[in-house]
Amino acid sequence: MDRHVSRGLAAVLVSSALSAGSATLAGAATLDGKQIFLDQKCNMCHTVSSAGITPTSKIKAPDLTGLAAKEDAAWIGKFLRKEADKNGKKHIKPFTGSDEELGAVIAWLQKQTKAEKK
């Protein structure tokens, strides 16, 4: 293969790989943490008063407004995956989404710092 053709082909391949990587990162950055929270049915137990979310079942867990902002994101991820405990207790239901979805939920929860005004 001609040296110039090889270099051109290599440049196209590198450019394509970089474009694909950027698209993947952009997709992860646009995940909707609130929607994932609802899709994972976290609102069966948890309130997020800052977002107007109330529990849909009789199980009552803490209002998450302000709580996630006080914790380290890595620890929250481990807790939600049942790999860590709080006060000797593990989270009841393990988070079943992808790592990217978990990151989006945690980022969204950490922004929920003020209760909704009524």
N, C-alpha and C positions, 0 to 999 in steps of 0.2 A: 504494500500500500504506500502511496506517495506520502512523504513527510508532511506536506501542506494539508493534504486531505485528512491525515491522522489528527493533526492539531485542530483542524476545523471540526471534525467529529467529536473530539474530546471537549472542545468549547461548548458545542451544542448539548452534549450529555451533562456537563457540569451546570450549564444554565438551566436545563430542564429540571435537574435534581434540586437546585436552589429554589426554583419557582414552586415545585411541589412541596418542599419543606415550608416555604412561606405560607402557602395555602393551608397546610395542616395547622400551623401555629395560629394563623388568623382565625381558623374555624374554632380552635380551642378557646381563643380569647372572646369569641362571640357567644359562647354557651350561656344560657339564661339560668342562673342559679336558682331563682325563685321557681321557675317552671320545673326544674329538676327536683327541687324540694317537694313540689306538689305531685309530680309524676312518681316519685319514690314513696309517696303517701306518708311523708314525715308529719303532715298535718293531721293524721289520724290521732296523734297524741299531743303534738306540740302546737303552741300558739306562737305567732310572731306578730305581736300587736303593732309594731311599726309598719307592717305590710298589710294589716287588716286580716291576718290569717288566724282562724280559730279552729280548735280541734273538731274533728268529725266523729269521734268515738267517745265513749265514756272514760277511756283511759286518759288520765291527766298527767302530762309531763310538763316540765318548766317552760315558761314563756322564754323564747330564745333571744328576744330583743335585749341587746346589751351583753348577753353572756358570751357569745363567741368572740366579741371584741376584746374580752379580758383574757382569752386563752391563745396559746401558740397554735398556728394553723397546722403544723405537723402533728401536734398532740391531738387536735380535734380529728384529724384524718385517721389516726390510729384508734381513737376512741370509737369513731363511727364504724370502723372495720372490725371492732371487737378485739383489738390488739393491745388496748390499754384500758385501765379502769379509773374511775373517779370515786374516791371515798370507798374503795373496795368493791364497787359495782361496775359491771360492764353495761354498755348500751344494750337495750333489749333486742333490737333488730339490727343486723349488720347491713351497712350500706352496700347495695349490689351493683351500683353503676360503675362506670370506668373511672380511672384515676383523674381524667380530665373533668368529668362530671362532678366528682367529689370536690376537686379544687374549685370549681365554679360555685358549688353550694356553699363551701366554706367562705369563699370571698364574699358572696352575697350576704351570708349570715354575719360576717364581721362588719359589714356596713350598716347593719340593723341596730342602731344605737339609741334611737329615740322612739318612745311610744307614740302611737297615733293619737292625734288630738281629737277630742270628741266635742 
